[in-house]
Amino acid sequence: ADGARAALGELVGDRAEEWDLAGRIPAETVREAARRGLLCAQVAAEHGGLGLDSRANGELTAYAGSLCSSLRSLMTSQGMAAWTVQRFGTAAQRGMFLPRLTGGETAGVAFSESGAGSDLSAMRTEIRREGDTVHVTGAKVWVTGAAYASLLVVFGTYGSGAAVVVVPADAPGVRIERVPDPMGCRAAGHADVHLDGVRVPADHLLSGAGLPVALLATTALTYGRLSVAWGCAGILRACLDSAAAHARTREQFGKPLADHQLVARHLAELAVAEQVALRCCEHASACWDENRPELGTQAVVAKYVASREAVQGAATAVQVLASRGARDGHPVARAYRDAKLMEIIEGSTEISQLLLADHVRTGRG
Ligand code: FAD
């Protein structure tokens, strides 16, 4: 894990601002991160991965989140893609796809459609098997990392249920159209994906085809939620460090900002926010690592808490830095834009509230 952290730090260096302003990470850097197994670090060594447990991968994800939420977003997508293959693929499919994800290729995970955002049961993308061929037709929106991806893990309808299929991004009929102006995580390669009569071999259809969409999607989303939550803990760490350093050195009214009580309160709130987010992430990762039944719910709790704390914490950090943090590429300004998007993805704040309320109401999992 220490080696992975050092490699990540070396790859990002001081380039996060440049990537954010340019709206892209150099393709070679993305490939290198993938080749070193950093983007899906929980994949086992037998498939070329680093084999980290959820806690160690979470800490790596938080570190990435503290440096660059765009790269961290790619970790979330790649990890979700790998987990979906791990969970639903046969041994042959795991052997076919996982070494590609740890060997330099990247993947996007496509659920959302223009008419199916929070409500994935409204998906219209059709996956259909005819003999040795699987046909995929539909249109996905906002797929993180799709602009860099060579593989797309696509969810769609399959008969009266749902299915997941791995689609090469260069298959005939696939068209990838970058989201030109994302508000945050600007270098994460978000793109709309058009799938027009795409054909892939039948062995690209993961097992579980025909299962309810909620079951398939929740499995992938549980990884995504935990990853986003750890990323938000990293955002909070970066905001706390930046605000604390500034408040210690900047003087107004003859003393450091940190000695003014109202600013000191901002620092205390940020410190608590980071701890709260971290503890929720650690708990959910422990559930993952110990295979506990409450994992699904605890991943929702972690994502819900950490994303809300990150939004509030980033706003607080901008307040402490004031004009120094009011420039577009500054770490706290980036954090402010990036954090807000974390309240939307992998189940929005409202959808998380509904899931948690349902958990309370039914007393289930
Ligand atoms: P809507 O579903 O239209 O919701 C609008 C608002 O209404 C939200 O506040 C929502 O919480 C609220 N709402 C909806 N239903 C209810 C309800 N029943 N009760 C209460 N409130 C409700 N998709 C992918 O498939 N793959 C990706 O990699 C991916 N990456 C993304 C990255 C970013 C940065 C963003 C912004 C989006 C990404 N998405 C991705 C899409 C994302 O999953 C959707 O934006 C999300 O599911 C919300 O859907 P929507 O935007 O259509 O909002």
Residues whose N, C-alpha, C, O or C-beta is under 5 A from the ligand:
A	BS01	FAD	V109 A110 F111 S112 G117 S118 D119 V141 W142 V143 T144 L341 I344 I345 E346 S348 E350 I351
